[in-house]
Amino acid sequence: MKKFPSSLRSRIFLTSALLAVLSVGAAVYLVSATVIREAENGLQREITATGAIVNELRTTRAQTFTTLARVIADAPPLKAAVATNDPPTVQDVVDDFPSQLNSNLLLVTSRAGRVLGTVGFAREAAGALAAHPAVRNAAPERETTSLVPQPDGLLQLVTVPIVLQPRGDDTPEFLGTLSVGFRLDQAFAAQLKQITGSEVAFGMNGQILATTLPAEDRPALVDLVRRAENGNNVTLRTQEYMALPLPLSSASVASDPAAAPVALILRSRTEQLRFLRAIRTELAMTAIVAAGLAMLLSFAVARTITRPLATITDIMREVAATGDLTKKIALRGDRDDEDARLLANTFNTLTDSIARFQREMSQKERLSSLGRLSTVIAHEVRNPLMIIKAALHTLRQRDLSGDAVREAAADIDGEVVRLNRIVNEVLDFARPIQFQFAPADINALCRDSAAAAEASPGPSVHLDLDPSLPMVSTDAERLRLALVNLLVNARQAVDGEAPDGARVFLSTRAADGLVSILVADTGSGIASTDLSRVFDPYFTTKRGGTGLGLPIAKNIVDGLGGTIGVASAAGRGTEIRIDLPDLAASPHATHPPDASRDAGRRVAASVVMPR
């Protein structure tokens, strides 16, 4: 069975399809990678822009509150109230300021850090806030901005000093501090989300204090705050986000950087991933369709290339099988390819040349055969004619005795028989043999052949016949003629009588679906240079031989569906083996066995030297 890539069509198809699939795959991969990279870069740019907006909004609000706090701290009513160091007096004044600041977080402390007035703070919270370093460390000409953690978010606190400016060159008198703050809480985060479209969370000290996300997502956000790395991706429930931690202070409030205040910006990647999945699906479908079309095109191209070659090889195979050199390759329609037509024309020219060469060689062979035949016939006919001529000359003499007449007549009769034999051998070899198949007993046929061969003086034939030999459908008369010729040759090859009186052997065997007939002798053998030519017509090493005995025997055995082979060695004799197919004898068999049908039951002629 042929391997699939062994044919030219398969190789062209596989190569073209592979190149097409690789090209499509590479293009799809590059497009997909580019789309994903650009989508990730776009998302990164969006989240970076959102962080910048959040930071700018917080910074702008802090600057605004700082400016307003300076204006209020410089107001004479507030200074006069703080100078009294009386909380009720100060409280009456600060109650009017939140509307001006648009803030409900306000704290006024004395020089000693005592709470003088608050708006939006509980008394306990105000005292704790007054003790915060950013408030406590405020001094003349020094302002502070700080972030203070609250249960519901971060407090952005701006503290400015309240200073009484004396007249002249005296040192300003520090009266206390004014702190104004705004919360970075759920409400502020919701406002940022509405502006930026991103989720926002505020954290500090490793905790999430305010976020627009549900409470169950806070543990995952805490991990992001603690890592504080840019470009983190986190999955919250069924949503995937890209996170950007945004530090809100340049200095850490603790030795652990994760304790610093941070705003966490989260941009959803779910829609982007859904879009990318859709893109990948479409690209994959496109790749499959493109690959399928490429494979179909590759197959069509391969078929277009190989179809003319298939036509050419079919004709070549038919010519090789039948030997009919008149077959011509004709390409038509879509098979009319320039290269294929060149190959077809070359093949047609080659077959024409071979046919012409065969005709010339056949003519030369016929002339050569005719020359050899003429030489053989001339040689064989000349001697009998000379003897007949001599006998006739004798018969012309007067006063010829009766014995001389009878002797001359006998010579003429013998030479006529010899001439008739020569003519019959030539005719038997030249004309087609007509076989008549019928059941035959090979052992009985061998006995008859041995008896016919022993009719003339010479060594006897030793028989070794297998009694289990089956009946065989064959032409007994033709096979007998072949065996007689072989036995006569074997007896002639034996020089003298052996002590046991048997130097020619005839045996039969049945094995492996074959009936074998062996003719062996212990004569001088055949030279190795002549062994390959023994079945050639007119080749003979015997004086007076025509060289047609073995060729006729081979023609008969071949016509009977068998094989014949010869083995010989100088000084060790010769063995000829005939193998016939062991076919069941049928009384109606009138034609030779089908060689193709019996090929499995026949083997090539084998030869074994006698021991």
C-alpha positions, 0 to 999 in steps of 0.5 A: 500500500502506498504511503499518502505523501508518496505521490506527486499530487499528495506532495503538492497538495500537502505543501500548498495546503501547509503553506496556506494554513501556516500563512493564514495562521500567522496572519490570524495570530499577528492580528489577534496579538495586535488587537489584544495588545492595542486593547490592553494599551487602550485600557491602560491609557484609560485607567491612567487618565482616570487616575490623573483625573482623580488626583487632579480633582482631589488636588484642586479641591485641596487647593481651593479649600486652602485658599478659602481657609486662609481668607477665613483665618484672616477674618477679624471676627474669627481672630477676635473670637479666638483671642478670647479663648472662649469656646462659646464665643468662637462657636458662634462665629464658626457656625456661619463659615460652612456655607462660605466654604461649602464644607461641613467640616471645620475645626478651630483650636487655640494656641495650646491645641484646645478645641474652640469651635467645630462644625461637622465633628462630634466633640470626641472626634474633634479632640482626637483631630486636634491632637493630630500632628498636622493640626498640632504642628501648625505654626505661624506662616506654616500650613499643612495638608494631611489625610486622616483615616475615618470609619467611612473614608479618608478625611482630607484636612487643610490646616492654616494658622490664625495669626494676629498681625501687630503694627510696626515691626513686632512679631506676629502673634499666633492665636491658633489654627483653622482646619478645614476638611472634606471627606473621600468617602462613598459619596465622593467615590460615587461622584468620581465613578460618574465622572470617569466610568471607573470603580474607585476605592480609598484605603489606608493602613491596609484597609479599604475605607470607602469603595463603589464596589460591594462589601464582599469585594473588599478583601480582594481590594485589600490585597491590591492595596498591600501590593501597591503595584501598577497593572494588576488584574483582579477578578471580583465575582464574575467581573475582571478588572484592571487596577491602578493604585494611586498614592495620595501622599508622597510620605508613608504614615508608617514603616509599612508602605502599604499603610500609606493612603491610596486611591484604587482605580479599577477599570472593568475588562469584562466588556473588553474580554467579551469583545476580544473573545468575539474578535478571536472567534471571528478570526478563528472562523475566518482562519478556518474558512480561509484554510478550507478554501486554501486546501480546496485551491491547493487540491485543485492546483495539485489535481490540475498539475497531476491530472495530465501526468496521470493520463500519461502514466496510465498510457505508459502502464498500459504500454508496459503491460501489453507491449502495444507501442501503437498507444499514443498519449492525447491530452485534451481540454483542461489536460492540455498543459504545456509541460505535460504536452511536451512530455506526452510528445516526447513519449509518443516519439520514444514509442515510435522510435522503439517500434521502428527499432523493434521492426528493424531488429525483428527484421534482422532477427528474422534474417539472422534466424533464416540464415541460421536455419538455412545453414542448419538445413543445408548442412543436414540436407547435404549429407543425406543428398550425397548418400542418396546421390551415391546410392543412385550412382550405384543403381546405374551400374550394370550387372549390379547384384541383388544385395547391392540393389537392396543396400542402395535402396536401404540407404535411400530409404534411411536418408529420406527418413532422416530428411523427413525428420529434419523437416518435421522438427523445423515445422514443429518449431515454426508453427503454433502448437495446438494443444488437446487437454485431457486427464493423463497419468503422468507416471504411465506417460513417463513409462511410455516415454522411457520405452520409446527412448530406449528403442535405439541402442544405449543405456537404460532409463532408471525410473523412480515414479511417485505412486501418489501422483494425481491425474493431471489435465494436460496434452499427453502426446505433446508432453510425451514428445518433449520427454522423449526428446529429453531422454534421447538427449540424456542417453546420448550424453552418457558415454558407455555403460555404467556398472549398475546399468543405469546412468539416465534417471527419470523421476516424478514428485508431487509437492506444493501444488506442483507435479515435477518430472526430473530427467537426469544423467551422469554424463559429461555435463554442459559447459557454464558458458553454454548453459544459458543458451541451451533453449536458444533455437539452432544452438547445439553442441552435437554433431548432426543436431539441429538445435531444435530439440530443447526449444521445442520441449520448452515451447510445449512445457510453456504451452501446458502452463508449466516451467522447465529449467536446466542445471549442469556442471562439467563432469557431474551430469545434467538435470532438467526439471519440468514443473506442471500445475497440479490441476484437478483432471477434468474430462472436459478440459480443452484449453490450457490453464490460466497462467494468471489464475494459477500463478499462486500455485506455480513456482519457477523451474528449479534445478537440483543436481543428482547426487 
